[in-house]
Structures are given as C-alpha cells and as structure tokens.
C-alpha cells in the first residue's frame, strides 16, 4: 500500500511572513539600541546646557522604506528655554534626522542626531554631544540583535561604512 501526503503551502505567503517577522525583529533591535544611545547621550553630555536647545535636538528617528516608524525627541529638563529654544531644538532635530534618513535610503534605518547647527562646534571643542553615544551604539545594537534573534537560526551581520 502506498501512502502519499500532499502539503498545500503557499510558499510566497510563508516567505512574506518570514520577511515581515525578520523586519520587525530588526526594527525592535534598532529602536531599543537607539533609545539606549539617546539616553546615554543625554545622561553623559559633556557640555552645560544654556537654553536647552541642543539637548532637546538630540534624539532619533527610525524608518522603514522611507516611512517613519518611531521617534524620540523631547524637551530638555534643563536650560532657560529662552524664546522657545527647546521647541526649536526638537524641530531642528527632527528636520536633521529626516534629511539624513532620506539620504541613506535604507530599508530599515535609525538616525541619531543632535540637530542644532552648532552641535559639531560644541563636539569639536572637546565637549561630548554624540560621539560617546556613537561609540556605545554598535555594542548596544549587537546586544539587541542577539536578543532579537536568540531563538532563531537567522544569520545576520552588522556592517559599518
């Protein structure tokens, strides 16, 4: 007696679901790493806040195929907020992140910025604005990717350019 089993699988649907799940895991890892890096930058900033604009402009945006998934920009707790400086800082941070993300054009990307035009000057004078957070980010991302794919056999690599 011969027994046959016919399995009806829509391989295209399986492929789409698998890609969607992988994308979600990557996005979660990027979000968690970005949150931790921004928190680190704000807690370890090497400059004294005057108006609060620079601290408020420090944050991130997470994109998938050009669409904003998540972001974090918030008014600094310190600073004078003279002439609405904190709100201006948030706006500048968002614009800087949007611009950089559009330049990258990646499938999934996170952009961490200090959006005030003078951020680089502050950094160049020896005061940490984002450099420390950038140094931390790769290790944090690797840790978050390991968590995201701990129970999976999906291979990945983190590539920098």
NUVO-150097 format. One record per residue: residue number from 1; x, y, z of N, C-alpha, C in turn; chain; residue in one letter. Coordinates in steps of 0.001 Angstrom, whole numbers. Example, Ala and Ser with C-alpha at 12.3 -4.5 7.8 and 13.67 -1.06 7.14 Angstrom:
residues 2
@i->1, n_east->13190, n_north->-5690, n_up->7800, ca_east->12300, ca_north->-4500, ca_up->7800, c_east->13200, c_north->-3300, c_up->7800, ch->A, aa->A
@i->2, n_east->12850, n_north->-2250, n_up->7080, ca_east->13670, ca_north->-1060, ca_up->7140, c_east->12900, c_north->30, c_up->7870, ch->A, aa->S
This chain:
residues 161
@i->1, n_east->842, n_north->-1159, n_up->0, ca_east->0, ca_north->0, ca_up->0, c_east->898, c_north->1236, c_up->0, ch->A, aa->X
@i->2, n_east->617, n_north->2162, n_up->-869, ca_east->1368, ca_north->3411, ca_up->-967, c_east->563, c_north->4531, c_up->-313, ch->A, aa->X
@i->3, n_east->1235, n_north->5299, n_up->477, ca_east->595, ca_north->6440, ca_up->1135, c_east->1325, c_north->7698, c_up->706, ch->A, aa->X
@i->4, n_east->574, n_north->8646, n_up->294, ca_east->1153, ca_north->9919, ca_up->-116, c_east->580, c_north->11027, c_up->741, ch->A, aa->X
@i->5, n_east->1395, n_north->12033, n_up->970, ca_east->952, ca_north->13217, ca_up->1703, c_east->1180, c_north->14408, c_up->795, ch->A, aa->X
@i->6, n_east->149, n_north->15138, n_up->604, ca_east->265, ca_north->16349, ca_up->-200, c_east->133, c_north->17533, c_up->761, ch->A, aa->X
@i->7, n_east->1144, n_north->18362, n_up->773, ca_east->1128, ca_north->19536, ca_up->1643, c_east->856, c_north->20763, c_up->784, ch->A, aa->X
@i->8, n_east->-177, n_north->21444, n_up->1153, ca_east->-559, ca_north->22646, ca_up->423, c_east->-1, c_north->23865, c_up->1151, ch->A, aa->X
@i->9, n_east->1100, n_north->24340, n_up->677, ca_east->1741, ca_north->25502, ca_up->1291, c_east->1883, c_north->26590, c_up->241, ch->A, aa->X
@i->10, n_east->1484, n_north->27749, n_up->619, ca_east->1685, ca_north->28916, ca_up->-235, c_east->3070, c_north->29474, c_up->127, ch->A, aa->X
@i->11, n_east->4089, n_north->29046, n_up->-620, ca_east->5464, ca_north->29413, ca_up->-283, c_east->5684, c_north->30918, c_up->-342, ch->A, aa->X
@i->12, n_east->5003, n_north->31582, n_up->-1218, ca_east->5131, ca_north->33039, ca_up->-1307, c_east->4630, c_north->33697, c_up->-19, ch->A, aa->X
@i->13, n_east->3525, n_north->33186, n_up->508, ca_east->2975, ca_north->33727, ca_up->1759, c_east->3924, c_north->33448, c_up->2923, ch->A, aa->X
@i->14, n_east->4489, n_north->32249, n_up->2965, ca_east->5453, ca_north->31889, ca_up->4011, c_east->6656, c_north->32824, c_up->3941, ch->A, aa->X
@i->15, n_east->7135, n_north->33066, n_up->2728, ca_east->8274, ca_north->33965, ca_up->2527, c_east->7947, c_north->35372, c_up->3011, ch->A, aa->X
@i->16, n_east->6789, n_north->35888, n_up->2643, ca_east->6383, ca_north->37240, ca_up->3056, c_east->6265, c_north->37349, c_up->4573, ch->A, aa->X
@i->17, n_east->5678, n_north->36334, n_up->5208, ca_east->5529, ca_north->36338, ca_up->6670, c_east->6894, c_north->36286, c_up->7352, ch->A, aa->X
@i->18, n_east->7797, n_north->35493, n_up->6807, ca_east->9144, ca_north->35387, ca_up->7376, c_east->9880, c_north->36719, c_up->7258, ch->A, aa->X
@i->19, n_east->9800, n_north->37346, n_up->6107, ca_east->10453, ca_north->38644, ca_up->5917, c_east->9850, c_north->39680, c_up->6859, ch->A, aa->X
@i->20, n_east->8538, n_north->39688, n_up->6994, ca_east->7864, ca_north->40623, ca_up->7891, c_east->8333, c_north->40423, c_up->9340, ch->A, aa->X
@i->21, n_east->8458, n_north->39174, n_up->9756, ca_east->8908, ca_north->38875, ca_up->11118, c_east->10355, c_north->39323, c_up->11327, ch->A, aa->X
@i->22, n_east->11206, n_north->39065, n_up->10356, ca_east->12608, ca_north->39485, ca_up->10459, c_east->12702, c_north->41010, c_up->10515, ch->A, aa->X
@i->23, n_east->11957, n_north->41684, n_up->9645, ca_east->11940, ca_north->43155, ca_up->9657, c_east->11513, c_north->43689, c_up->11023, ch->A, aa->X
@i->24, n_east->10494, n_north->43090, n_up->11605, ca_east->10011, ca_north->43548, ca_up->12911, c_east->11081, c_north->43361, c_up->13982, ch->A, aa->X
@i->25, n_east->11767, n_north->42235, n_up->13940, ca_east->12834, ca_north->41991, ca_up->14922, c_east->13972, c_north->43006, c_up->14767, ch->A, aa->X
@i->26, n_east->14349, n_north->43282, n_up->13530, ca_east->15406, ca_north->44266, ca_up->13279, c_east->14961, c_north->45650, c_up->13750, ch->A, aa->X
@i->27, n_east->13730, n_north->46030, n_up->13444, ca_east->13220, ca_north->47333, ca_up->13855, c_east->13198, c_north->47459, c_up->15378, ch->A, aa->X
@i->28, n_east->12805, n_north->46403, n_up->16065, ca_east->12793, ca_north->46430, ca_up->17531, c_east->14209, c_north->46580, c_up->18064, ch->A, aa->X
@i->29, n_east->15162, n_north->45855, n_up->17491, ca_east->16558, ca_north->45968, ca_up->17930, c_east->17085, c_north->47378, c_up->17711, ch->A, aa->X
@i->30, n_east->16782, n_north->47964, n_up->16544, ca_east->17208, ca_north->49337, ca_up->16262, c_east->16549, c_north->50320, c_up->17225, ch->A, aa->X
@i->31, n_east->15271, n_north->50137, n_up->17486, ca_east->14568, ca_north->51037, ca_up->18406, c_east->15182, c_north->50984, c_up->19807, ch->A, aa->X
@i->32, n_east->15395, n_north->49790, n_up->20313, ca_east->15960, ca_north->49643, ca_up->21666, c_east->17371, c_north->50219, c_up->21735, ch->A, aa->X
@i->33, n_east->18172, n_north->49949, n_up->20718, ca_east->19538, ca_north->50477, ca_up->20696, c_east->19527, c_north->52001, c_up->20602, ch->A, aa->X
@i->34, n_east->18635, n_north->52541, n_up->19795, ca_east->18529, ca_north->53998, ca_up->19650, c_east->18087, c_north->54644, c_up->20951, ch->A, aa->X
@i->35, n_east->17104, n_north->54057, n_up->21608, ca_east->16637, ca_north->54574, ca_up->22903, c_east->17789, c_north->54620, c_up->23909, ch->A, aa->X
@i->36, n_east->18532, n_north->53530, n_up->23978, ca_east->19648, ca_north->53460, ca_up->24931, c_east->20748, c_north->54456, c_up->24572, ch->A, aa->X
@i->37, n_east->21053, n_north->54612, n_up->23292, ca_east->22099, ca_north->55544, ca_up->22864, c_east->21694, c_north->56987, c_up->23157, ch->A, aa->X
@i->38, n_east->20443, n_north->57340, n_up->22881, ca_east->19983, ca_north->58705, ca_up->23157, c_east->19981, c_north->58965, c_up->24663, ch->A, aa->X
@i->39, n_east->19524, n_north->57994, n_up->25432, ca_east->19561, ca_north->58141, ca_up->26894, c_east->20994, c_north->58347, c_up->27357, ch->A, aa->X
@i->40, n_east->21916, n_north->57555, n_up->26812, ca_east->23323, ca_north->57684, ca_up->27182, c_east->23828, c_north->59087, c_up->26836, ch->A, aa->X
@i->41, n_east->23505, n_north->59567, n_up->25640, ca_east->23959, ca_north->60894, ca_up->25207, c_east->23436, c_north->61983, c_up->26133, ch->A, aa->X
@i->42, n_east->22187, n_north->61887, n_up->26529, ca_east->21589, ca_north->62911, ca_up->27388, c_east->22142, c_north->62849, c_up->28810, ch->A, aa->X
@i->43, n_east->22412, n_north->61645, n_up->29303, ca_east->22924, ca_north->61491, ca_up->30675, c_east->24413, c_north->61789, c_up->30784, ch->A, aa->X
@i->44, n_east->25139, n_north->61678, n_up->29677, ca_east->26598, ca_north->61835, ca_up->29708, c_east->27086, c_north->62993, c_up->28853, ch->A, aa->X
@i->45, n_east->26214, n_north->63940, n_up->28589, ca_east->26629, ca_north->65065, ca_up->27748, c_east->27771, c_north->65802, c_up->28427, ch->A, aa->X
@i->46, n_east->28708, n_north->66254, n_up->27612, ca_east->29903, ca_north->66905, ca_up->28129, c_east->29850, c_north->68417, c_up->28043, ch->A, aa->X
@i->47, n_east->28690, n_north->68973, n_up->27982, ca_east->28531, ca_north->70424, ca_up->27887, c_east->27473, c_north->70866, c_up->28891, ch->A, aa->X
@i->48, n_east->27536, n_north->72121, n_up->29270, ca_east->26497, ca_north->72633, ca_up->30168, c_east->25394, c_north->73255, c_up->29318, ch->A, aa->X
@i->49, n_east->24195, n_north->72927, n_up->29663, ca_east->23036, ca_north->73385, ca_up->28913, c_east->22742, c_north->74834, c_up->29279, ch->A, aa->X
@i->50, n_east->22560, n_north->75643, n_up->28248, ca_east->22187, ca_north->77040, ca_up->28481, c_east->20705, c_north->77222, c_up->28192, ch->A, aa->X
@i->51, n_east->20327, n_north->77124, n_up->26941, ca_east->18925, ca_north->77345, ca_up->26574, c_east->18116, c_north->76049, c_up->26579, ch->A, aa->X
@i->52, n_east->18776, n_north->74913, n_up->26434, ca_east->18092, ca_north->73621, ca_up->26329, c_east->17863, c_north->73177, c_up->24898, ch->A, aa->X
@i->53, n_east->18245, n_north->74025, n_up->23935, ca_east->18002, ca_north->73704, ca_up->22525, c_east->18808, c_north->72486, c_up->22069, ch->A, aa->X
@i->54, n_east->20093, n_north->72452, n_up->22385, ca_east->20941, ca_north->71353, ca_up->21919, c_east->20485, c_north->70024, c_up->22515, ch->A, aa->X
@i->55, n_east->20221, n_north->70001, n_up->23805, ca_east->19741, ca_north->68763, ca_up->24438, c_east->18409, c_north->68330, c_up->23855, ch->A, aa->X
@i->56, n_east->17539, n_north->69291, n_up->23582, ca_east->16227, ca_north->68972, ca_up->23019, c_east->16330, c_north->68476, c_up->21585, ch->A, aa->X
@i->57, n_east->17361, n_north->68902, n_up->20872, ca_east->17533, ca_north->68478, ca_up->19474, c_east->18173, c_north->67110, c_up->19359, ch->A, aa->X
@i->58, n_east->18561, n_north->66522, n_up->20477, ca_east->19198, ca_north->65208, ca_up->20491, c_east->18119, c_north->64134, c_up->20601, ch->A, aa->X
@i->59, n_east->18077, n_north->63264, n_up->19597, ca_east->17077, ca_north->62212, ca_up->19579, c_east->17286, c_north->61303, c_up->18388, ch->A, aa->X
@i->60, n_east->16265, n_north->60529, n_up->18065, ca_east->16388, ca_north->59611, ca_up->16934, c_east->15061, c_north->59471, c_up->16205, ch->A, aa->X
@i->61, n_east->15179, n_north->58991, n_up->14974, ca_east->14035, ca_north->58562, ca_up->14175, c_east->14381, c_north->57207, c_up->13568, ch->A, aa->X
@i->62, n_east->13391, n_north->56340, n_up->13523, ca_east->13526, ca_north->55004, ca_up->12953, c_east->12614, c_north->54912, c_up->11735, ch->A, aa->X
@i->63, n_east->13182, n_north->54498, n_up->10616, ca_east->12454, ca_north->54429, ca_up->9347, c_east->12459, c_north->53023, c_up->8769, ch->A, aa->X
@i->64, n_east->11394, n_north->52735, n_up->8044, ca_east->11342, ca_north->51524, ca_up->7218, c_east->10831, c_north->51962, c_up->5850, ch->A, aa->X
@i->65, n_east->11629, n_north->51731, n_up->4847, ca_east->11284, ca_north->52092, ca_up->3465, c_east->10807, c_north->53542, c_up->3350, ch->A, aa->X
@i->66, n_east->11485, n_north->54427, n_up->4058, ca_east->11177, ca_north->55847, ca_up->3980, c_east->10035, c_north->56317, c_up->4856, ch->A, aa->X
@i->67, n_east->9364, n_north->55409, n_up->5541, ca_east->8257, ca_north->55786, ca_up->6423, c_east->8723, c_north->55788, c_up->7879, ch->A, aa->X
@i->68, n_east->8382, n_north->56835, n_up->8579, ca_east->8752, ca_north->56958, ca_up->9989, c_east->7986, c_north->55938, c_up->10820, ch->A, aa->X
@i->69, n_east->8729, n_north->55112, n_up->11561, ca_east->8111, ca_north->54133, ca_up->12456, c_east->8020, c_north->54665, c_up->13878, ch->A, aa->X
@i->70, n_east->9132, n_north->55215, n_up->14355, ca_east->9201, ca_north->55700, ca_up->15733, c_east->10205, c_north->56845, c_up->15807, ch->A, aa->X
@i->71, n_east->10030, n_north->57666, n_up->16831, ca_east->10996, ca_north->58731, ca_up->17065, c_east->10999, c_north->59101, c_up->18536, ch->A, aa->X
@i->72, n_east->12069, n_north->59756, n_up->18934, ca_east->12151, ca_north->60288, ca_up->20298, c_east->12897, c_north->61610, c_up->20265, ch->A, aa->X
@i->73, n_east->12175, n_north->62650, n_up->20505, ca_east->12718, ca_north->63982, ca_up->20734, c_east->11874, c_north->64563, c_up->21863, ch->A, aa->X
@i->74, n_east->12522, n_north->65124, n_up->22861, ca_east->11780, ca_north->65654, ca_up->23997, c_east->12460, c_north->66898, c_up->24539, ch->A, aa->X
@i->75, n_east->11658, n_north->67755, n_up->25143, ca_east->12203, ca_north->68981, ca_up->25719, c_east->13175, c_north->68637, c_up->26842, ch->A, aa->X
@i->76, n_east->14306, n_north->69300, n_up->26821, ca_east->15314, ca_north->69138, ca_up->27856, c_east->14746, c_north->69605, c_up->29192, ch->A, aa->X
@i->77, n_east->15128, n_north->68919, n_up->30247, ca_east->14692, ca_north->69328, ca_up->31582, c_east->15488, c_north->70521, c_up->32084, ch->A, aa->X
@i->78, n_east->16645, n_north->70756, n_up->31504, ca_east->17473, ca_north->71878, ca_up->31949, c_east->17532, c_north->72943, c_up->30859, ch->A, aa->X
@i->79, n_east->17972, n_north->74104, n_up->31234, ca_east->18088, ca_north->75207, ca_up->30289, c_east->16987, c_north->76233, c_up->30498, ch->A, aa->X
@i->80, n_east->17239, n_north->77426, n_up->30000, ca_east->16329, ca_north->78551, ca_up->30227, c_east->15104, c_north->78538, c_up->29327, ch->A, aa->X
@i->81, n_east->15173, n_north->77862, n_up->28207, ca_east->14107, ca_north->77814, ca_up->27208, c_east->13755, c_north->79213, c_up->26692, ch->A, aa->X
@i->82, n_east->14778, n_north->80068, n_up->26658, ca_east->14584, ca_north->81441, ca_up->26174, c_east->14072, c_north->81431, c_up->24738, ch->A, aa->X
@i->83, n_east->13021, n_north->82178, n_up->24492, ca_east->12398, ca_north->82300, ca_up->23160, c_east->11986, c_north->80951, c_up->22570, ch->A, aa->X
@i->84, n_east->11575, n_north->80032, n_up->23419, ca_east->11118, ca_north->78724, ca_up->22924, c_east->12227, c_north->77867, c_up->22366, ch->A, aa->X
@i->85, n_east->13425, n_north->77991, n_up->22927, ca_east->14602, ca_north->77278, ca_up->22412, c_east->14432, c_north->75770, c_up->22401, ch->A, aa->X
@i->86, n_east->13754, n_north->75234, n_up->23392, ca_east->13603, ca_north->73768, ca_up->23457, c_east->12737, c_north->73245, c_up->22316, ch->A, aa->X
@i->87, n_east->11640, n_north->73934, n_up->22032, ca_east->10783, ca_north->73525, ca_up->20914, c_east->11532, c_north->73673, c_up->19592, ch->A, aa->X
@i->88, n_east->12334, n_north->74728, n_up->19477, ca_east->13143, ca_north->74915, ca_up->18263, c_east->14168, c_north->73790, c_up->18138, ch->A, aa->X
@i->89, n_east->14710, n_north->73367, n_up->19265, ca_east->15663, ca_north->72260, ca_up->19257, c_east->15024, c_north->70968, c_up->18779, ch->A, aa->X
@i->90, n_east->13838, n_north->70678, n_up->19276, ca_east->13126, ca_north->69474, ca_up->18841, c_east->12870, c_north->69533, c_up->17338, ch->A, aa->X
@i->91, n_east->12384, n_north->70667, n_up->16867, ca_east->12104, ca_north->70825, ca_up->15428, c_east->13372, c_north->70641, c_up->14603, ch->A, aa->X
@i->92, n_east->14482, n_north->71232, n_up->15052, ca_east->15747, ca_north->71105, ca_up->14326, c_east->16230, c_north->69658, c_up->14307, ch->A, aa->X
@i->93, n_east->16066, n_north->68952, n_up->15424, ca_east->16458, ca_north->67547, ca_up->15485, c_east->15666, c_north->66700, c_up->14507, ch->A, aa->X
@i->94, n_east->14366, n_north->66927, n_up->14456, ca_east->13521, ca_north->66157, ca_up->13543, c_east->13882, c_north->66421, c_up->12086, ch->A, aa->X
@i->95, n_east->14114, n_north->67682, n_up->11757, ca_east->14486, ca_north->68027, ca_up->10376, c_east->15818, c_north->67375, c_up->10006, ch->A, aa->X
@i->96, n_east->16790, n_north->67440, n_up->10907, ca_east->18109, ca_north->66847, ca_up->10637, c_east->18002, c_north->65337, c_up->10447, ch->A, aa->X
@i->97, n_east->17205, n_north->64686, n_up->11282, ca_east->17047, ca_north->63232, ca_up->11178, c_east->16333, c_north->62856, c_up->9873, ch->A, aa->X
@i->98, n_east->15274, n_north->63582, n_up->9535, ca_east->14546, ca_north->63309, ca_up->8292, c_east->15463, c_north->63449, c_up->7078, ch->A, aa->X
@i->99, n_east->16255, n_north->64510, n_up->7088, ca_east->17155, ca_north->64761, ca_up->5957, c_east->18170, c_north->63635, c_up->5820, ch->A, aa->X
@i->100, n_east->18778, n_north->63249, n_up->6927, ca_east->19794, ca_north->62194, ca_up->6870, c_east->19186, c_north->60858, c_up->6459, ch->A, aa->X
@i->101, n_east->18007, n_north->60555, n_up->6971, ca_east->17346, ca_north->59293, ca_up->6613, c_east->17037, c_north->59250, c_up->5122, ch->A, aa->X
@i->102, n_east->16612, n_north->60377, n_up->4557, ca_east->16305, ca_north->60392, ca_up->3118, c_east->17572, c_north->60210, c_up->2291, ch->A, aa->X
@i->103, n_east->18702, n_north->60681, n_up->2798, ca_east->19979, ca_north->60480, ca_up->2110, c_east->20396, c_north->59011, c_up->2144, ch->A, aa->X
@i->104, n_east->20121, n_north->58348, n_up->3253, ca_east->20527, ca_north->56951, ca_up->3401, c_east->19704, c_north->56020, c_up->2520, ch->A, aa->X
@i->105, n_east->18405, n_north->56227, n_up->2485, ca_east->17538, ca_north->55408, ca_up->1660, c_east->17574, c_north->53930, c_up->1982, ch->A, aa->X
@i->106, n_east->17860, n_north->53576, n_up->3211, ca_east->17959, ca_north->52169, ca_up->3599, c_east->16580, c_north->51568, c_up->3843, ch->A, aa->X
@i->107, n_east->16509, n_north->50243, n_up->3753, ca_east->15253, ca_north->49532, ca_up->4013, c_east->14783, c_north->49817, c_up->5446, ch->A, aa->X
@i->108, n_east->15654, n_north->49586, n_up->6404, ca_east->15377, ca_north->49932, ca_up->7801, c_east->16588, c_north->50701, c_up->8297, ch->A, aa->X
@i->109, n_east->16349, n_north->51874, n_up->8862, ca_east->17477, ca_north->52642, ca_up->9396, c_east->17029, c_north->53476, c_up->10579, ch->A, aa->X
@i->110, n_east->17977, n_north->53751, n_up->11421, ca_east->17761, ca_north->54663, ca_up->12530, c_east->18768, c_north->55786, c_up->12389, ch->A, aa->X
@i->111, n_east->18339, n_north->56983, n_up->12703, ca_east->19205, ca_north->58148, ca_up->12618, c_east->19193, c_north->58812, c_up->13989, ch->A, aa->X
@i->112, n_east->20368, n_north->58914, n_up->14584, ca_east->20514, ca_north->59579, ca_up->15880, c_east->21231, c_north->60894, c_up->15615, ch->A, aa->X
@i->113, n_east->20647, n_north->61989, n_up->16075, ca_east->21183, ca_north->63305, ca_up->15761, c_east->21185, c_north->64221, c_up->16975, ch->A, aa->X
@i->114, n_east->22020, n_north->65235, n_up->16877, ca_east->21917, ca_north->66453, ca_up->17667, c_east->21717, c_north->67511, c_up->16593, ch->A, aa->X
@i->115, n_east->20515, n_north->67998, n_up->16464, ca_east->20125, ca_north->68751, ca_up->15285, c_east->20445, c_north->70227, c_up->15240, ch->A, aa->X
@i->116, n_east->20943, n_north->70779, n_up->16300, ca_east->21264, ca_north->72204, ca_up->16259, c_east->22508, c_north->72416, c_up->15395, ch->A, aa->X
@i->117, n_east->22531, n_north->73479, n_up->14604, ca_east->23649, ca_north->73718, ca_up->13690, c_east->25014, c_north->73802, c_up->14391, ch->A, aa->X
@i->118, n_east->25021, n_north->74180, n_up->15641, ca_east->26288, ca_north->74344, ca_up->16362, c_east->26721, c_north->73082, c_up->17114, ch->A, aa->X
@i->119, n_east->26013, n_north->71974, n_up->16953, ca_east->26352, ca_north->70732, ca_up->17664, c_east->27773, c_north->70267, c_up->17344, ch->A, aa->X
@i->120, n_east->28153, n_north->70320, n_up->16076, ca_east->29503, ca_north->69890, ca_up->15681, c_east->30562, c_north->70789, c_up->16307, ch->A, aa->X
@i->121, n_east->30281, n_north->72079, n_up->16378, ca_east->31232, ca_north->73011, ca_up->17007, c_east->31427, c_north->72655, c_up->18479, ch->A, aa->X
@i->122, n_east->30356, n_north->72389, n_up->19177, ca_east->30445, ca_north->72015, ca_up->20597, c_east->31261, c_north->70736, c_up->20728, ch->A, aa->X
@i->123, n_east->30991, n_north->69772, n_up->19858, ca_east->31734, ca_north->68498, ca_up->19874, c_east->33217, c_north->68746, c_up->19582, ch->A, aa->X
@i->124, n_east->33514, n_north->69614, n_up->18615, ca_east->34900, ca_north->69896, ca_up->18231, c_east->35679, c_north->70645, c_up->19303, ch->A, aa->X
@i->125, n_east->34988, n_north->71263, n_up->20239, ca_east->35686, ca_north->71947, ca_up->21334, c_east->35971, c_north->71001, c_up->22495, ch->A, aa->X
@i->126, n_east->35706, n_north->69711, n_up->22281, ca_east->36038, ca_north->68714, ca_up->23288, c_east->34890, c_north->68347, c_up->24217, ch->A, aa->X
@i->127, n_east->33691, n_north->68828, n_up->23921, ca_east->32530, ca_north->68515, ca_up->24760, c_east->31690, c_north->67453, c_up->24058, ch->A, aa->X
@i->128, n_east->31447, n_north->66356, n_up->24738, ca_east->30716, ca_north->65244, ca_up->24129, c_east->29249, c_north->65606, c_up->23911, ch->A, aa->X
@i->129, n_east->28830, n_north->65535, n_up->22663, ca_east->27430, ca_north->65724, ca_up->22300, c_east->26859, c_north->64369, c_up->21869, ch->A, aa->X
@i->130, n_east->27461, n_north->63773, n_up->20842, ca_east->27012, ca_north->62464, ca_up->20355, c_east->28127, c_north->61435, c_up->20197, ch->A, aa->X
@i->131, n_east->29370, n_north->61851, n_up->20238, ca_east->30477, ca_north->60927, ca_up->19982, c_east->30463, c_north->59733, c_up->20935, ch->A, aa->X
@i->132, n_east->30237, n_north->59987, n_up->22200, ca_east->30185, ca_north->58890, ca_up->23173, c_east->29047, c_north->57928, c_up->22888, ch->A, aa->X
@i->133, n_east->27890, n_north->58477, n_up->22544, ca_east->26731, ca_north->57636, ca_up->22220, c_east->27003, c_north->56824, c_up->20966, ch->A, aa->X
@i->134, n_east->27679, n_north->57442, n_up->20002, ca_east->28021, ca_north->56718, ca_up->18774, c_east->28950, c_north->55550, c_up->19097, ch->A, aa->X
@i->135, n_east->29904, n_north->55780, n_up->19977, ca_east->30821, ca_north->54709, ca_up->20379, c_east->30073, c_north->53572, c_up->21081, ch->A, aa->X
@i->136, n_east->29051, n_north->53906, n_up->21830, ca_east->28265, ca_north->52906, ca_up->22547, c_east->27294, c_north->52160, c_up->21631, ch->A, aa->X
@i->137, n_east->26832, n_north->52836, n_up->20583, ca_east->25737, ca_north->52323, ca_up->19774, c_east->26004, c_north->50944, c_up->19180, ch->A, aa->X
@i->138, n_east->27165, n_north->50721, n_up->18609, ca_east->27438, ca_north->49441, ca_up->17945, c_east->27341, c_north->48273, c_up->18926, ch->A, aa->X
@i->139, n_east->27901, n_north->48444, n_up->20118, ca_east->27830, ca_north->47369, ca_up->21118, c_east->26387, c_north->47149, c_up->21569, ch->A, aa->X
@i->140, n_east->25660, n_north->48238, n_up->21735, ca_east->24257, ca_north->48129, ca_up->22150, c_east->23451, c_north->47442, c_up->21048, ch->A, aa->X
@i->141, n_east->23667, n_north->47838, n_up->19797, ca_east->22932, ca_north->47227, ca_up->18692, c_east->23237, c_north->45739, c_up->18588, ch->A, aa->X
@i->142, n_east->24479, n_north->45371, n_up->18734, ca_east->24845, ca_north->43949, ca_up->18679, c_east->24108, c_north->43175, c_up->19778, ch->A, aa->X
@i->143, n_east->24071, n_north->43723, n_up->20961, ca_east->23363, ca_north->43083, ca_up->22080, c_east->21864, c_north->42943, c_up->21770, ch->A, aa->X
@i->144, n_east->21267, n_north->43982, n_up->21240, ca_east->19839, ca_north->43955, ca_up->20920, c_east->19537, c_north->43004, c_up->19763, ch->A, aa->X
@i->145, n_east->20424, n_north->42919, n_up->18789, ca_east->20230, ca_north->41971, ca_up->17685, c_east->20325, c_north->40537, c_up->18205, ch->A, aa->X
@i->146, n_east->21263, n_north->40290, n_up->19100, ca_east->21379, ca_north->38949, ca_up->19681, c_east->20095, c_north->38576, c_up->20423, ch->A, aa->X
@i->147, n_east->19535, n_north->39530, n_up->21162, ca_east->18272, ca_north->39272, ca_up->21858, c_east->17147, c_north->39017, c_up->20855, ch->A, aa->X
@i->148, n_east->17091, n_north->39832, n_up->19812, ca_east->16013, ca_north->39727, ca_up->18830, c_east->16032, c_north->38396, c_up->18087, ch->A, aa->X
@i->149, n_east->17216, n_north->37834, n_up->17872, ca_east->17336, ca_north->36605, ca_up->17097, c_east->17834, c_north->35427, c_up->17935, ch->A, aa->X
@i->150, n_east->17696, n_north->35516, n_up->19257, ca_east->18201, ca_north->34481, ca_up->20167, c_east->17589, c_north->33110, c_up->19892, ch->A, aa->X
@i->151, n_east->16320, n_north->33087, n_up->19590, ca_east->15641, ca_north->31805, ca_up->19384, c_east->15386, c_north->31558, c_up->17896, ch->A, aa->X
@i->152, n_east->16308, n_north->32021, n_up->17087, ca_east->16134, ca_north->31912, ca_up->15641, c_east->17459, c_north->31483, c_up->15021, ch->A, aa->X
@i->153, n_east->17359, n_north->30881, n_up->13872, ca_east->18577, ca_north->30479, ca_up->13172, c_east->18876, c_north->31429, c_up->12014, ch->A, aa->X
@i->154, n_east->18368, n_north->32661, n_up->12114, ca_east->18590, ca_north->33646, ca_up->11065, c_east->19970, c_north->34271, c_up->11251, ch->A, aa->X
@i->155, n_east->20859, n_north->34089, n_up->10290, ca_east->22182, ca_north->34716, ca_up->10412, c_east->22106, c_north->36200, c_up->10052, ch->A, aa->X
@i->156, n_east->22933, n_north->37007, n_up->10688, ca_east->22963, ca_north->38431, ca_up->10371, c_east->24379, c_north->38942, c_up->10607, ch->A, aa->X
@i->157, n_east->24696, n_north->40062, n_up->10046, ca_east->25933, ca_north->40772, ca_up->10347, c_east->25627, c_north->42243, c_up->10397, ch->A, aa->X
@i->158, n_east->26361, n_north->42940, n_up->11215, ca_east->26237, ca_north->44387, ca_up->11303, c_east->27405, c_north->44967, c_up->10531, ch->A, aa->X
@i->159, n_east->27094, n_north->45755, n_up->9530, ca_east->28116, ca_north->46299, ca_up->8636, c_east->28169, c_north->47815, c_up->8812, ch->A, aa->X
@i->160, n_east->29348, n_north->48347, n_up->8964, ca_east->29511, ca_north->49796, ca_up->9051, c_east->30236, c_north->50283, c_up->7811, ch->A, aa->X
@i->161, n_east->29994, n_north->51520, n_up->7468, ca_east->30740, ca_north->52091, ca_up->6348, c_east->31315, c_north->53425, c_up->6712, ch->A, aa->X
